[in-house]
Amino acid sequence: MVLGLGIDIIEITRIEKSITKFGDQFLNKVFTKSEIEYCNPKSNKYQHYAARFAAKEAIAKAMSYSGEEGFSWHDIEIYNESNGLPKVKLFNKMKNILGNDKQILISMSHSDNYVSCAAILQSAG
């Protein structure tokens, strides 16, 4: 059963400008060490950062049904399986909100200028 749905779209240049202006301060505030290590070597790293940013926003929207607030950007981590499928790891407060009886599914898409992500929160059963 679907419990929550979130979607986000972002201009890739918005993330590029934030990284250019604020550098490591922005990166370390929004992204986990693993996400930074994944994105930085990519030739189109801003697209990968934007995808993770959009995913975190979509996940937060999908999970907003709980009424909980105050979680950290680092409570959500986006990674790719070996086949390229994007997956979610949750930590701390977000992991506690999710519990063992729910799961999050995401789908990300991009063009030259935009990245979007949809997140579905559903009961695991």
C-alpha positions, -999 to 999 in steps of 0.1 A, spaced: 0 0 0 13 35 -9 17 57 22 34 87 6 45 101 -27 71 128 -34 85 143 -66 112 169 -72 127 186 -103 158 208 -103 179 227 -128 214 211 -129 229 246 -131 214 255 -97 234 228 -81 265 237 -101 262 273 -90 259 263 -53 289 240 -56 309 266 -74 300 294 -49 302 274 -16 324 245 -25 331 219 2 308 237 26 278 230 4 289 195 -5 295 184 31 262 200 43 240 182 17 258 150 6 274 121 24 310 111 20 300 82 -2 278 104 -25 307 129 -29 331 100 -37 307 88 -63 299 121 -80 332 139 -80 350 116 -106 321 118 -130 326 139 -161 290 152 -156 293 154 -118 268 183 -114 241 161 -130 248 134 -105 248 158 -76 215 173 -88 200 138 -91 209 131 -55 196 164 -43 163 159 -61 160 124 -47 165 136 -11 138 163 -16 114 137 -31 120 113 -3 115 140 23 82 148 6 71 112 5 79 107 41 62 139 53 30 119 61 46 111 95 46 147 106 82 144 117 106 173 111 142 181 117 161 154 100 194 160 83 205 158 47 229 131 58 200 110 70 194 101 33 220 86 11 215 77 -26 236 50 -41 235 29 -73 235 -9 -74 259 -25 -99 232 -25 -126 228 13 -121 195 11 -103 193 40 -77 187 29 -41 182 47 -8 199 42 25 184 60 55 202 68 88 193 82 122 159 98 124 148 89 89 157 53 95 136 53 127 106 69 109 108 43 81 110 14 105 111 -22 93 75 -23 79 80 4 51 102 8 21 111 37 -3 113 32 -41 128 60 -63 132 67 -99 154 94 -113 155 109 -148 175 137 -164 179 158 -195 207 182 -204 193 208 -181 170 192 -155 169 162 -131 138 148 -116 131 122 -90 99 104 -78 98 86 -45 72 63 -32 68 53 4 50 20 7 43 -6 33 68 -34 29 43 -63 30 
